[in-house]
Amino acid sequence: METITTAIETAAAPTKIYEALTTTAGHRGWWTTDCEIGRKVGDPAVVRFNPMGGGSGTTEMRFRIDTLAPGEAVEWTCTGESNNPDWQGTQLAFRLRTPSAGRTTVELVHSGFAARTPVYEACVKGWAHFMQSLKQYVETGTGAPHVR
C-alpha cells in the first residue's frame, strides 16, 4: 500500500483550521468549490473535480467521516460509491499539532493507495498545492481551491 504524507505550518489557531477541515464553506475555500461536507461522525462528505486526464464528466469522491476531534484530528474514508477507483478505500487523516507558540502544524496522511499509479502521482502534486491553499485560506481567508 502507498501513502502520501505532507505537512504545513501556519500561524492560524487550531480552531480555525478545524473549521476549514469540517465545514462545506471551509472546504470550498481551500480544496474544491464543488463539495458537501457532513457535520458529524458517520455523515458523508462529497468532493467533485473536473475529470482527471481531461475526459468528460466529473470525478467525484464520496467519503464517510470517521473522526472529528476538535482542534486535533479529522479522518475520512473514501467509500466504494466514488467513481475514482484509485481513491476507493483510501483514508484521509488531518492531524493538528501546536509545537510552538502561535504556530500550528497540519499533517495530512492519505493512505491506502493500491499502487503508485498516475492518479497517485497526481495526488502527490495535488496535495502539495491544496495544503498550501489550506495555509493561505486559514491565514488570509482566501485559498486556491479547485473551481469546477
C-alpha positions, 0 to 999 in steps of 0.5 A: 500500500502507498501513502502520501504524507505532507505537512504545513505550518501556519500561524492560524489557531487550531480552531480555525483550521478545524473549521476549514477541515469540517465545514462545506464553506471551509472546504470550498475555500481551500480544496474544491468549490464543488463539495458537501461536507457532513457535520458529524461522525458517520455523515458523508462528505462529497468532493467533485473535480473536473475529470482527471486526464481531461475526459468528460464528466466529473470525478467525484469522491464520496467519503464517510467521516470517521473522526472529528476531534476538535482542534486535533484530528479529522479522518475520512474514508473514501467509500466504494460509491466514488467513481475514482477507483484509485481513491476507493478505500483510501483514508484521509487523516488531518492531524493538528499539532501546536509545537510552538507558540502561535504556530500550528502544524497540519499533517495530512496522511492519505493512505491506502493507495493500491499502487503508485499509479498516475492518479497517485502521482497526481495526488502527490502534486495535488496535495502539495498545492491544496495544503498550501491553499489550506495555509493561505485560506486559514491565514488570509481567508482566501485559498486556491481551491479547485473551481469546477 
